[in-house]
Every structure is written in C-alpha cells, then in structure tokens.
C-alpha cells in the first residue's frame, strides 16, 4: 500500500512541476503539496466509504 501511495505522490508532484513550467528548485515543495493532496483525497474517500458501508450492511442483514 505504501508503494502505491508513494507512486501517487510522485506522479502528482510531477504534474505540479509540469504545471508550473518545469522549473528546477521546487521539488520539495511539489512533493509536500502532492503529499497533502493525496492525504486529502484518501481522507475524503475513507469518509465517503464510511457513509456508504452502513447502508450496504443494513441491506445484507435485513433483506426485507
């Protein structure tokens, strides 16, 4: 899971670098921003799954 997360951060940092004109000297800033964005995406996804899961379980427990 960590390898996947690191790859997502690397890909996002590269996208940020390209968007800013591919200038040198901002790799740490791009990495940190990408890390924050991925963490936010993951937290949003977890929150969304938490909201959906009880409904799915309720249907499985009480099919009527």
DRENPA-3360 file (N, C-alpha, C; in nm, 2 decimals, always signed):
BEGIN
1 = XXXXXXXX = +0.08/-0.12/+0.00/+0.00/+0.00/+0.00/+0.09/+0.13/+0.00 ~ +0.20/+0.12/+0.07/+0.28/+0.24/+0.08/+0.35/+0.27/-0.06 ~ +0.39/+0.16/-0.13/+0.44/+0.18/-0.26/+0.35/+0.25/-0.35 ~ +0.22/+0.21/-0.35/+0.12/+0.27/-0.43/+0.10/+0.42/-0.39 ~ +0.10/+0.45/-0.26/+0.08/+0.58/-0.21/+0.20/+0.67/-0.26 ~ +0.32/+0.62/-0.24/+0.44/+0.69/-0.28/+0.44/+0.72/-0.43 ~ +0.39/+0.62/-0.51/+0.39/+0.64/-0.66/+0.28/+0.75/-0.69 ~ +0.17/+0.75/-0.62/+0.07/+0.85/-0.65/+0.12/+0.99/-0.61;
9 = XXXXXXXX = +0.20/+1.00/-0.50/+0.26/+1.13/-0.46/+0.36/+1.17/-0.57 ~ +0.44/+1.08/-0.61/+0.54/+1.11/-0.72/+0.48/+1.16/-0.84 ~ +0.37/+1.09/-0.89/+0.30/+1.13/-1.01/+0.24/+1.27/-0.99 ~ +0.18/+1.29/-0.88/+0.12/+1.42/-0.85/+0.22/+1.53/-0.85 ~ +0.34/+1.51/-0.78/+0.44/+1.61/-0.78/+0.49/+1.64/-0.92 ~ +0.50/+1.54/-1.00/+0.55/+1.56/-1.14/+0.45/+1.65/-1.21 ~ +0.32/+1.62/-1.19/+0.22/+1.70/-1.26/+0.23/+1.85/-1.21 ~ +0.25/+1.87/-1.08/+0.26/+2.00/-1.03/+0.38/+2.07/-1.09;
17 = XXXXXXXX = +0.49/+2.00/-1.10/+0.62/+2.05/-1.16/+0.59/+2.09/-1.30 ~ +0.52/+2.01/-1.38/+0.49/+2.04/-1.52/+0.40/+2.16/-1.53 ~ +0.30/+2.17/-1.44/+0.21/+2.28/-1.45/+0.27/+2.41/-1.42 ~ +0.38/+2.41/-1.34/+0.45/+2.53/-1.30/+0.56/+2.57/-1.40 ~ +0.57/+2.50/-1.51/+0.67/+2.53/-1.61/+0.79/+2.45/-1.60 ~ +0.80/+2.35/-1.53/+0.91/+2.25/-1.52/+1.04/+2.32/-1.47 ~ +1.02/+2.42/-1.38/+1.14/+2.49/-1.33/+1.20/+2.41/-1.22 ~ +1.34/+2.42/-1.21/+1.41/+2.35/-1.11/+1.40/+2.42/-0.97;
25 = XXXXXXXX = +1.43/+2.35/-0.86/+1.44/+2.41/-0.73/+1.32/+2.40/-0.65 ~ +1.21/+2.34/-0.70/+1.09/+2.33/-0.62/+1.04/+2.19/-0.59 ~ +1.13/+2.10/-0.60/+1.09/+1.95/-0.59/+1.04/+1.92/-0.45 ~ +1.10/+1.98/-0.35/+1.05/+1.95/-0.21/+0.91/+2.01/-0.20 ~ +0.89/+2.13/-0.24/+0.76/+2.20/-0.24/+0.65/+2.12/-0.31 ~ +0.69/+2.07/-0.43/+0.59/+1.99/-0.51/+0.56/+1.86/-0.44 ~ +0.66/+1.80/-0.38/+0.64/+1.67/-0.31/+0.55/+1.69/-0.19 ~ +0.57/+1.80/-0.11/+0.49/+1.82/+0.01/+0.35/+1.86/-0.03;
33 = XXXXXXXX = +0.33/+1.94/-0.14/+0.19/+1.97/-0.18/+0.12/+1.84/-0.23 ~ +0.19/+1.76/-0.31/+0.13/+1.64/-0.36/+0.10/+1.55/-0.25 ~ +0.18/+1.54/-0.15/+0.15/+1.46/-0.03/+0.02/+1.50/+0.04 ~ +0.01/+1.63/+0.06/-0.11/+1.69/+0.12/-0.24/+1.66/+0.04 ~ -0.22/+1.67/-0.09/-0.34/+1.65/-0.18/-0.38/+1.50/-0.18 ~ -0.28/+1.41/-0.18/-0.31/+1.27/-0.17/-0.38/+1.23/-0.04 ~ -0.32/+1.29/+0.07/-0.38/+1.26/+0.20/-0.53/+1.31/+0.21 ~ -0.55/+1.43/+0.15/-0.69/+1.48/+0.15/-0.78/+1.39/+0.06;
41 = XXXXXXXX = -0.73/+1.34/-0.05/-0.81/+1.25/-0.13/-0.84/+1.12/-0.06 ~ -0.74/+1.07/+0.01/-0.76/+0.94/+0.08/-0.86/+0.96/+0.20 ~ -0.85/+1.08/+0.27/-0.94/+1.10/+0.38/-1.08/+1.12/+0.33 ~ -1.10/+1.19/+0.22/-1.23/+1.21/+0.16/-1.29/+1.07/+0.11 ~ -1.21/+0.99/+0.05/-1.25/+0.86/+0.01/-1.29/+0.77/+0.13 ~ -1.21/+0.77/+0.24/-1.25/+0.70/+0.36/-1.38/+0.74/+0.42 ~ -1.40/+0.87/+0.42/-1.52/+0.93/+0.47/-1.64/+0.89/+0.39 ~ -1.62/+0.89/+0.26/-1.73/+0.85/+0.17/-1.76/+0.70/+0.19;
49 = XXXXXXXX = -1.66/+0.62/+0.20/-1.68/+0.48/+0.22/-1.75/+0.45/+0.36 ~ -1.72/+0.53/+0.46/-1.78/+0.51/+0.59/-1.93/+0.54/+0.58 ~ -1.97/+0.64/+0.50/-2.11/+0.67/+0.48/-2.18/+0.57/+0.41 ~ -2.12/+0.50/+0.31/-2.19/+0.40/+0.23/-2.19/+0.27/+0.30 ~ -2.09/+0.23/+0.37/-2.09/+0.10/+0.43/-2.21/+0.06/+0.52 ~ -2.25/+0.14/+0.61/-2.37/+0.10/+0.69/-2.49/+0.07/+0.61 ~ -2.52/+0.14/+0.50/-2.63/+0.12/+0.42/-2.62/-0.02/+0.36 ~ -2.50/-0.05/+0.31/-2.48/-0.18/+0.24/-2.50/-0.30/+0.35;
57 = XXXXXXXX = -2.45/-0.28/+0.47/-2.46/-0.38/+0.57/-2.61/-0.39/+0.61 ~ -2.68/-0.28/+0.62/-2.82/-0.29/+0.66/-2.90/-0.37/+0.57 ~ -2.87/-0.36/+0.44/-2.94/-0.44/+0.34/-2.91/-0.58/+0.35 ~ -2.79/-0.61/+0.38/-2.74/-0.75/+0.39/-2.80/-0.82/+0.51 ~ -2.81/-0.75/+0.62/-2.86/-0.80/+0.75/-3.01/-0.82/+0.75 ~ -3.08/-0.72/+0.69/-3.23/-0.72/+0.69/-3.28/-0.71/+0.54 ~ -3.28/-0.82/+0.47/-3.32/-0.81/+0.33/-3.46/-0.77/+0.30 ~ -3.55/-0.77/+0.40/-3.69/-0.74/+0.38/-3.72/-0.59/+0.39;
% end
